[in-house]
């Protein structure tokens, strides 16, 4: 089934991308940064899955008066795709 699904990120998702995080996404990301963000009660992360493969993730942080988007990350081989079929 060719379907893009958005879910809240969990530790199991983090484990799935941990081995390829730097190569498939960008060299800024590492497992420790994302794990600390998942454990932070003021931040929330979501994952985008296409055919069960994690193809992206995004984070927001809840400040006292507003929400801030901290990042939007797309897997390198899915960037600039216009047709997901």
C-alpha positions as CSV (number, residue, x, y, z in Angstrom):
1,X,0.0,0.0,0.0
2,X,1.5,3.3,-1.1
3,X,0.5,5.6,1.8
4,X,2.1,8.4,3.8
5,X,1.3,8.1,7.5
6,X,2.1,10.6,10.2
7,X,2.5,9.4,13.8
8,X,3.9,10.5,17.1
9,X,7.6,9.5,17.3
10,X,8.5,6.9,19.9
11,X,11.6,5.1,21.0
12,X,11.0,2.2,18.6
13,X,10.9,4.6,15.7
14,X,14.2,6.1,17.0
15,X,15.8,2.7,17.1
16,X,14.7,2.0,13.5
17,X,16.5,5.1,12.2
18,X,19.4,5.1,14.6
19,X,21.8,3.1,12.4
20,X,21.3,5.2,9.3
21,X,20.5,8.5,10.9
22,X,23.6,10.4,9.7
23,X,23.8,8.9,6.3
24,X,20.1,9.0,5.4
25,X,19.2,12.3,6.9
26,X,21.9,14.8,7.9
27,X,25.1,14.8,9.9
28,X,23.6,17.1,12.6
29,X,21.3,14.4,13.9
30,X,22.5,11.7,16.3
31,X,20.6,9.3,18.5
32,X,21.5,11.1,21.7
33,X,20.0,14.4,20.6
34,X,16.8,12.9,19.4
35,X,16.5,10.7,22.5
36,X,16.8,13.7,24.8
37,X,14.2,15.5,22.7
38,X,11.8,12.6,23.0
39,X,12.3,12.6,26.8
40,X,11.8,16.4,27.1
41,X,8.3,17.0,28.3
42,X,8.1,20.3,26.3
43,X,9.0,18.9,22.9
44,X,7.0,16.6,20.6
45,X,8.2,14.7,17.5
46,X,6.3,13.1,14.7
47,X,7.5,10.7,12.0
48,X,6.4,10.4,8.4
49,X,6.2,6.8,7.2
50,X,5.9,5.8,3.6
51,X,5.2,2.0,3.2
52,X,6.3,1.5,6.8
53,X,9.7,3.2,6.1
54,X,10.5,6.3,8.1
55,X,11.1,9.0,5.5
56,X,11.0,12.1,7.7
57,X,10.5,13.6,11.1
58,X,9.7,16.9,12.7
59,X,9.8,18.4,16.1
60,X,8.0,21.2,18.0
61,X,8.7,22.7,21.4
62,X,6.1,24.1,23.7
63,X,7.3,27.4,25.1
64,X,5.1,29.2,27.6
65,X,3.2,31.3,25.1
66,X,3.7,29.6,21.8
67,X,4.8,26.5,19.9
68,X,8.0,26.6,17.9
69,X,8.9,24.2,15.0
70,X,12.4,23.1,15.8
71,X,13.1,21.1,12.7
72,X,11.6,19.3,9.7
73,X,13.9,16.6,8.3
74,X,13.3,14.4,5.2
75,X,15.3,11.4,4.2
76,X,17.8,12.3,1.5
77,X,16.5,10.0,-1.2
78,X,12.9,11.4,-0.6
79,X,13.8,15.0,-0.9
80,X,12.3,17.0,-3.9
81,X,9.9,14.2,-4.9
82,X,6.9,15.5,-6.5
83,X,5.1,12.2,-7.0
84,X,5.0,9.7,-4.1
85,X,3.6,6.8,-6.2
